[in-house]
Amino acid sequence: MLFVKERRGDDLVLRGARVLDPAEGIDAVLDVRIDAGVIAAVGTQVDANEHRVVDGTGLVLAPAFVDPHVHLRTPGREDEETIASGTAAAAAGGFCAILAMPNTEPVVDSAATLGALVDAARREAEVQVGFLAAITRGQHGAELTEMAELADAGAVAFSDDGVPVTSAGLMRRALQYASVTGRLLALHCEETSLTYGSHVHEGSVAAELGFTGYPSVGESVMVERDLALARYEDQPLHLLHLSAAESVAGLRRARDAGVRASGEVTPHHLVLTDEAVRSLDSNMKMNPPLRAESDRLALLDALRDGTIEAIATDHAPHARHEKDAPFEAAPFGVTGLETAFSVLYTQLVRPGLLPLATLVDRMSTGPARIFGLDRPRVAVGATANLVLLDLDAEWQVREDAFRSRSANSWLLGETLTGRVVLTIAAGATAHERLAVTSA
Amino acid sequence: MTSIRLVRDELRPPGPPPRRHLLSIADLTRDDVERLLGAARTFAASMDRELKKLPTLKGRLIVNLFYESSTRTSSSFELAAKRLSADTLNIKSAGSSVDKGESLRDTALTLGAYDPDVIVIRHPQIGAPQLVADATSAHIVNAGDGKHQHPTQALLDLYTLQQELGRLEGLHVAIVGDVLHSRVARSLIQIFELVGIHCTLVGPPALLPRDLGVEATTDINAICGADVVYVLRMQNERMEQGANFVPSLREYAARWGITPERLSPGQRVMHPGPMNRGVEIDPRVADSVDSLVELQVRSGLVVRMAVLYDVLTGGPVGVRALAAAEVA
């Protein structure tokens, strides 16, 4: 279900880093040796076996991150992102695996289109890529795709992300039928009759600036609907890019009642509020929109207590000339792969709002578990999917330094603390920004 | 003269016996089923003679009232009546005053004016036979009412199994396909329970009714252990455009179609017809030696003869008379 360029596995020793793998119960300074891409030893004074040695003193070694919500814009908008550039960006951000959304041109709704993407990933992907297929043909919300065939062809899950599944009847059928495939439905919850023509959160900022607003109920009403259907059909589902406190409350209630529901939140929803829109910078325009502080705090609480188990960037590259327009005319979406860890470390971990171990869990273990992927682990015998982090490195987010083909980042010009210095994905180094390495 | 109010029921004079119908398998006991299968065997024996016509129902009027298309059922009821020397009247709704909007009740009353002995009715709505039973004094035989029941199909299927396999109790039958919309499945499930046949339902999730209380699975491999695979038709006429019970017939055929590869040696295959070859059933399976479809159709004639006879002769009493007539 995950596809990557074939490469030789690393022979490498990572010495003296603080190894932090909460799921394995490890938080200690240890050495890790990798033989041909597989973790061969974890301990103190590990024999280097003549491998290259990376000095991890002062650095943190963690399971690499998994982003379950990325837009690779391929096929159709390769000017914005390709599999090669998107996975390079992911590697720079410490991700060993990303899941790509199917709202491309054409939509990934047939085994033929999916097959072509799988082939491309096998040629070009720097980190592992999983491809979601659409729930409905063309994402028109009318007819189910041939899900069983798509699952056999490699679809990792199903989504109509970008648009909601408007018909409750069809949503019900999708929940029923997806059970045949064993793959999850990942849902973009939006009642479009409540959000039509909107650009920002319906709150005081929109009221003052004059923008048509997207009220929180526009999201939560459909969150509740989908959770109710999932409960009735006893099927699992995953809620994409949650933004509203009401949605979080609904998710929590459903999980308490035994519904197999999971949720994700983006870095921008954890850090920003609709106040950011005052700048009229189109890089503050996303769907769902940035909301009020009370929403942000509810999302953070949910992330802490595990109601929300995953962080997802919803990396949404856009062409410069399209984002460079008045706010209402600009498309929704921001990139995020290359800054996710750093901004969350800077804004949440350093100020003591979220433990580092929790951040690692929500960026790695949680997303893998939700989608049924092998979770990255620091354990002997596991394929090396690791990230080395320099928590003290200060760096500035610069437009000309992105690996992504697009530069529509909400952090342009910002200085962040904490940086990915090495990413090993599927056993091979995919990104490196180390100061000095010994032979 | 003042009327006398009876205080004890047993002092009442006996009333006429309740009029026999065959509306649903749910109304039958195991004894009823065995009696009907026995009568069918008797009629089957007479079908082997040169002169296939029996005088049993001479002078009786049997009306076949069909509101839905049918090849098998209507022809076998008509032939069954004729073989028993009854007079038949065959009304199809298309081409009748139903086209002018005449209600079922008025149609029943109209036909009731001819004092038919039996009305055999097939109708797209659940409960239509009951309505006709209330509106006339005929014996009513349900030839299929919407998604509800098709009792004579279940009886002929059971008869087929008995003829082919000898035994019924302990058999395992897997019913595969669109169970949700199937009156055949509903009747079969009930008749299987009466005779001790273990039943598994297999199909796409949206076509397996919830709350039916029968073992059900979406995994086609569950047919592996069954003695008989009973295949249901994908009923497009009951599925509106965009209903999305399955993404496509192509995917249905790929995941649940009964192909030779999915069957084990010795497994029999049944289908109530008509078949969508290439959808729910592979043509090679339909035409194979393990397919009991032709036997089902032949069974339909004698089973319907038994049903018409049984409904008119009052059940157990009739069987003794039938047996006596045979000996004579």
Boltz contact constraints between the chains, C-beta under 6 A:
constraints:
  - contact:
      token1: [A, 142]
      token2: [B, 242]
      max_distance: 6.0
  - contact:
      token1: [A, 144]
      token2: [B, 244]
      max_distance: 6.0
  - contact:
      token1: [A, 144]
      token2: [B, 247]
      max_distance: 6.0
  - contact:
      token1: [A, 145]
      token2: [B, 247]
      max_distance: 6.0
  - contact:
      token1: [A, 146]
      token2: [B, 247]
      max_distance: 6.0
  - contact:
      token1: [A, 146]
      token2: [B, 248]
      max_distance: 6.0
  - contact:
      token1: [A, 146]
      token2: [B, 251]
      max_distance: 6.0
  - contact:
      token1: [A, 148]
      token2: [B, 251]
      max_distance: 6.0
  - contact:
      token1: [A, 148]
      token2: [B, 255]
      max_distance: 6.0
  - contact:
      token1: [A, 170]
      token2: [B, 244]
      max_distance: 6.0
  - contact:
      token1: [A, 173]
      token2: [B, 206]
      max_distance: 6.0
  - contact:
      token1: [A, 173]
      token2: [B, 244]
      max_distance: 6.0
  - contact:
      token1: [A, 176]
      token2: [B, 205]
      max_distance: 6.0
  - contact:
      token1: [A, 176]
      token2: [B, 206]
      max_distance: 6.0
  - contact:
      token1: [A, 179]
      token2: [B, 205]
      max_distance: 6.0
  - contact:
      token1: [A, 180]
      token2: [B, 218]
      max_distance: 6.0
